[in-house]
Amino acid sequence: MTSSMDRTFSALSDPTRRNILMRLEGEPGLSVSEIARPLSLKLPGLMKHLDVLTDAGLITRIKTGRTVSVHLSAGPMQEAMDWLRRYEQLWTVSLDRLVALVEEDEEE
């Protein structure tokens, strides 16, 4: 059984899907053909990416007549960010140690 967070991280692991999400952030409600235009993908390939994003809950598709518009749904990303924040302390401490070591080397 795959959790919703697993589907979110899996969907976000692909650069094409991240590109689609970034475009939807700046241009909500793009049609499928508008999303496909700058990508070097044929429509069936794009539809597979959109299916993964839909399954992860990261987008919604609305059909009006013959046009399908795609909208960003950021809820699952918020859940993933909340999970990542639990571990932020670990990498913050490591980065602080690295900065301290670099500053020590510069002083010597």
PyRosetta script that sets phi, psi and omega in degrees:
from pyrosetta import init, pose_from_sequence

init()
pose = pose_from_sequence("MTSSMDRTFSALSDPTRRNILMRLEGEPGLSVSEIARPLSLKLPGLMKHLDVLTDAGLITRIKTGRTVSVHLSAGPMQEAMDWLRRYEQLWTVSLDRLVALVEEDEEE")
pose.set_psi(1, 126.6)
pose.set_omega(1, -178.4)
pose.set_phi(2, -95.9)
pose.set_psi(2, 131.2)
pose.set_omega(2, 179.4)
pose.set_phi(3, -80.3)
pose.set_psi(3, 163.4)
pose.set_omega(3, 179.0)
pose.set_phi(4, -62.7)
pose.set_psi(4, -35.1)
pose.set_omega(4, 179.1)
pose.set_phi(5, -68.3)
pose.set_psi(5, -37.0)
pose.set_omega(5, 175.6)
pose.set_phi(6, -61.0)
pose.set_psi(6, -43.7)
pose.set_omega(6, 178.6)
pose.set_phi(7, -64.3)
pose.set_psi(7, -38.0)
pose.set_omega(7, 179.0)
pose.set_phi(8, -63.0)
pose.set_psi(8, -52.1)
pose.set_omega(8, -178.8)
pose.set_phi(9, -63.9)
pose.set_psi(9, -37.4)
pose.set_omega(9, 177.6)
pose.set_phi(10, -63.2)
pose.set_psi(10, -44.4)
pose.set_omega(10, 179.5)
pose.set_phi(11, -64.1)
pose.set_psi(11, -39.8)
pose.set_omega(11, -177.9)
pose.set_phi(12, -75.5)
pose.set_psi(12, -11.6)
pose.set_omega(12, -177.5)
pose.set_phi(13, -73.3)
pose.set_psi(13, -15.4)
pose.set_omega(13, -176.8)
pose.set_phi(14, -98.3)
pose.set_psi(14, 128.1)
pose.set_omega(14, -177.7)
pose.set_phi(15, -63.4)
pose.set_psi(15, -32.4)
pose.set_omega(15, 178.4)
pose.set_phi(16, -65.9)
pose.set_psi(16, -42.2)
pose.set_omega(16, 179.6)
pose.set_phi(17, -67.9)
pose.set_psi(17, -37.5)
pose.set_omega(17, 176.1)
pose.set_phi(18, -63.6)
pose.set_psi(18, -39.4)
pose.set_omega(18, 177.6)
pose.set_phi(19, -61.1)
pose.set_psi(19, -43.8)
pose.set_omega(19, 178.7)
pose.set_phi(20, -60.0)
pose.set_psi(20, -45.8)
pose.set_omega(20, -179.0)
pose.set_phi(21, -64.0)
pose.set_psi(21, -39.7)
pose.set_omega(21, 178.7)
pose.set_phi(22, -63.8)
pose.set_psi(22, -41.0)
pose.set_omega(22, 178.4)
pose.set_phi(23, -64.2)
pose.set_psi(23, -40.3)
pose.set_omega(23, -179.6)
pose.set_phi(24, -68.2)
pose.set_psi(24, -27.3)
pose.set_omega(24, 177.0)
pose.set_phi(25, -65.5)
pose.set_psi(25, -42.4)
pose.set_omega(25, -178.3)
pose.set_phi(26, -85.1)
pose.set_psi(26, -24.6)
pose.set_omega(26, -176.6)
pose.set_phi(27, -136.5)
pose.set_psi(27, 75.8)
pose.set_omega(27, -177.2)
pose.set_phi(28, -63.5)
pose.set_psi(28, 146.3)
pose.set_omega(28, 174.8)
pose.set_phi(29, 78.9)
pose.set_psi(29, 25.1)
pose.set_omega(29, 176.6)
pose.set_phi(30, -65.2)
pose.set_psi(30, 147.5)
pose.set_omega(30, 174.1)
pose.set_phi(31, -79.0)
pose.set_psi(31, 162.7)
pose.set_omega(31, 178.7)
pose.set_phi(32, -58.1)
pose.set_psi(32, -42.3)
pose.set_omega(32, -179.7)
pose.set_phi(33, -66.6)
pose.set_psi(33, -33.7)
pose.set_omega(33, 176.7)
pose.set_phi(34, -68.0)
pose.set_psi(34, -35.8)
pose.set_omega(34, 177.1)
pose.set_phi(35, -68.6)
pose.set_psi(35, -40.8)
pose.set_omega(35, -176.0)
pose.set_phi(36, -69.6)
pose.set_psi(36, -32.3)
pose.set_omega(36, -171.2)
pose.set_phi(37, -49.4)
pose.set_psi(37, -54.4)
pose.set_omega(37, -177.0)
pose.set_phi(38, -81.2)
pose.set_psi(38, -9.3)
pose.set_omega(38, -178.7)
pose.set_phi(39, -89.3)
pose.set_psi(39, 148.2)
pose.set_omega(39, 177.7)
pose.set_phi(40, -90.0)
pose.set_psi(40, 55.6)
pose.set_omega(40, -179.0)
pose.set_phi(41, -126.9)
pose.set_psi(41, 147.0)
pose.set_omega(41, 169.8)
pose.set_phi(42, -82.5)
pose.set_psi(42, 159.9)
pose.set_omega(42, -175.5)
pose.set_phi(43, -53.9)
pose.set_psi(43, -43.5)
pose.set_omega(43, 178.6)
pose.set_phi(44, -60.3)
pose.set_psi(44, -38.0)
pose.set_omega(44, 178.0)
pose.set_phi(45, -65.9)
pose.set_psi(45, -42.4)
pose.set_omega(45, 177.8)
pose.set_phi(46, -63.1)
pose.set_psi(46, -41.7)
pose.set_omega(46, -179.0)
pose.set_phi(47, -61.6)
pose.set_psi(47, -34.9)
pose.set_omega(47, 176.4)
pose.set_phi(48, -63.6)
pose.set_psi(48, -42.2)
pose.set_omega(48, 177.5)
pose.set_phi(49, -63.3)
pose.set_psi(49, -43.4)
pose.set_omega(49, 179.2)
pose.set_phi(50, -64.1)
pose.set_psi(50, -35.6)
pose.set_omega(50, 176.7)
pose.set_phi(51, -62.6)
pose.set_psi(51, -42.4)
pose.set_omega(51, 178.9)
pose.set_phi(52, -63.7)
pose.set_psi(52, -44.4)
pose.set_omega(52, 179.6)
pose.set_phi(53, -64.7)
pose.set_psi(53, -38.1)
pose.set_omega(53, 178.0)
pose.set_phi(54, -66.6)
pose.set_psi(54, -44.9)
pose.set_omega(54, 180.0)
pose.set_phi(55, -60.4)
pose.set_psi(55, -34.3)
pose.set_omega(55, 179.0)
pose.set_phi(56, -80.2)
pose.set_psi(56, -6.8)
pose.set_omega(56, -179.7)
pose.set_phi(57, 79.4)
pose.set_psi(57, 13.3)
pose.set_omega(57, -176.0)
pose.set_phi(58, -85.2)
pose.set_psi(58, -17.8)
pose.set_omega(58, 176.5)
pose.set_phi(59, -138.7)
pose.set_psi(59, 159.8)
pose.set_omega(59, 168.6)
pose.set_phi(60, -126.1)
pose.set_psi(60, 148.8)
pose.set_omega(60, 178.2)
pose.set_phi(61, -118.7)
pose.set_psi(61, 133.8)
pose.set_omega(61, -179.8)
pose.set_phi(62, -123.6)
pose.set_psi(62, 124.9)
pose.set_omega(62, -179.7)
pose.set_phi(63, -98.5)
pose.set_psi(63, 124.7)
pose.set_omega(63, 175.3)
pose.set_phi(64, -124.5)
pose.set_psi(64, 107.0)
pose.set_omega(64, -174.3)
pose.set_phi(65, 65.9)
pose.set_psi(65, -122.1)
pose.set_omega(65, 178.9)
pose.set_phi(66, -98.2)
pose.set_psi(66, -2.1)
pose.set_omega(66, -176.3)
pose.set_phi(67, -100.6)
pose.set_psi(67, 132.5)
pose.set_omega(67, 175.6)
pose.set_phi(68, -108.4)
pose.set_psi(68, 119.1)
pose.set_omega(68, 176.4)
pose.set_phi(69, -100.8)
pose.set_psi(69, 148.3)
pose.set_omega(69, -175.0)
pose.set_phi(70, -117.6)
pose.set_psi(70, 134.0)
pose.set_omega(70, -177.4)
pose.set_phi(71, -127.1)
pose.set_psi(71, 141.6)
pose.set_omega(71, 177.8)
pose.set_phi(72, -72.2)
pose.set_psi(72, 140.3)
pose.set_omega(72, 175.5)
pose.set_phi(73, -129.8)
pose.set_psi(73, 100.0)
pose.set_omega(73, -168.7)
pose.set_phi(74, -83.8)
pose.set_psi(74, -5.2)
pose.set_omega(74, -177.6)
pose.set_phi(75, -51.1)
pose.set_psi(75, -50.7)
pose.set_omega(75, 179.6)
pose.set_phi(76, -62.0)
pose.set_psi(76, -31.6)
pose.set_omega(76, 177.3)
pose.set_phi(77, -67.5)
pose.set_psi(77, -35.1)
pose.set_omega(77, 177.9)
pose.set_phi(78, -63.5)
pose.set_psi(78, -41.7)
pose.set_omega(78, 177.7)
pose.set_phi(79, -61.1)
pose.set_psi(79, -42.4)
pose.set_omega(79, 178.7)
pose.set_phi(80, -65.6)
pose.set_psi(80, -41.2)
pose.set_omega(80, 178.8)
pose.set_phi(81, -64.2)
pose.set_psi(81, -40.0)
pose.set_omega(81, 177.4)
pose.set_phi(82, -60.6)
pose.set_psi(82, -40.8)
pose.set_omega(82, 178.5)
pose.set_phi(83, -65.3)
pose.set_psi(83, -44.3)
pose.set_omega(83, 179.5)
pose.set_phi(84, -63.5)
pose.set_psi(84, -37.3)
pose.set_omega(84, -179.6)
pose.set_phi(85, -60.5)
pose.set_psi(85, -27.8)
pose.set_omega(85, 177.5)
pose.set_phi(86, -59.8)
pose.set_psi(86, -27.1)
pose.set_omega(86, -176.3)
pose.set_phi(87, -104.9)
pose.set_psi(87, 0.4)
pose.set_omega(87, -177.9)
pose.set_phi(88, -57.8)
pose.set_psi(88, -38.5)
pose.set_omega(88, 179.6)
pose.set_phi(89, -56.1)
pose.set_psi(89, -38.3)
pose.set_omega(89, -178.0)
pose.set_phi(90, -63.4)
pose.set_psi(90, -47.5)
pose.set_omega(90, -178.1)
pose.set_phi(91, -79.5)
pose.set_psi(91, -24.9)
pose.set_omega(91, 176.4)
pose.set_phi(92, -65.6)
pose.set_psi(92, -43.2)
pose.set_omega(92, 178.1)
pose.set_phi(93, -62.2)
pose.set_psi(93, -43.7)
pose.set_omega(93, 179.6)
pose.set_phi(94, -63.5)
pose.set_psi(94, -41.2)
pose.set_omega(94, 178.4)
pose.set_phi(95, -66.8)
pose.set_psi(95, -38.3)
pose.set_omega(95, 177.2)
pose.set_phi(96, -62.3)
pose.set_psi(96, -40.2)
pose.set_omega(96, 177.4)
pose.set_phi(97, -64.4)
pose.set_psi(97, -41.2)
pose.set_omega(97, 178.8)
pose.set_phi(98, -62.6)
pose.set_psi(98, -44.0)
pose.set_omega(98, 177.9)
pose.set_phi(99, -60.9)
pose.set_psi(99, -43.5)
pose.set_omega(99, 179.7)
pose.set_phi(100, -61.5)
pose.set_psi(100, -42.0)
pose.set_omega(100, 179.1)
pose.set_phi(101, -64.9)
pose.set_psi(101, -42.3)
pose.set_omega(101, 179.5)
pose.set_phi(102, -64.2)
pose.set_psi(102, -42.3)
pose.set_omega(102, 179.5)
pose.set_phi(103, -65.5)
pose.set_psi(103, -36.8)
pose.set_omega(103, 176.0)
pose.set_phi(104, -61.9)
pose.set_psi(104, -45.4)
pose.set_omega(104, 179.6)
pose.set_phi(105, -62.6)
pose.set_psi(105, -37.8)
pose.set_omega(105, 179.9)
pose.set_phi(106, -68.7)
pose.set_psi(106, -33.1)
pose.set_omega(106, -179.9)
pose.set_phi(107, -73.4)
pose.set_psi(107, -28.0)
pose.set_omega(107, -176.3)
pose.set_phi(108, -81.1)
pose.dump_pdb("model.pdb")
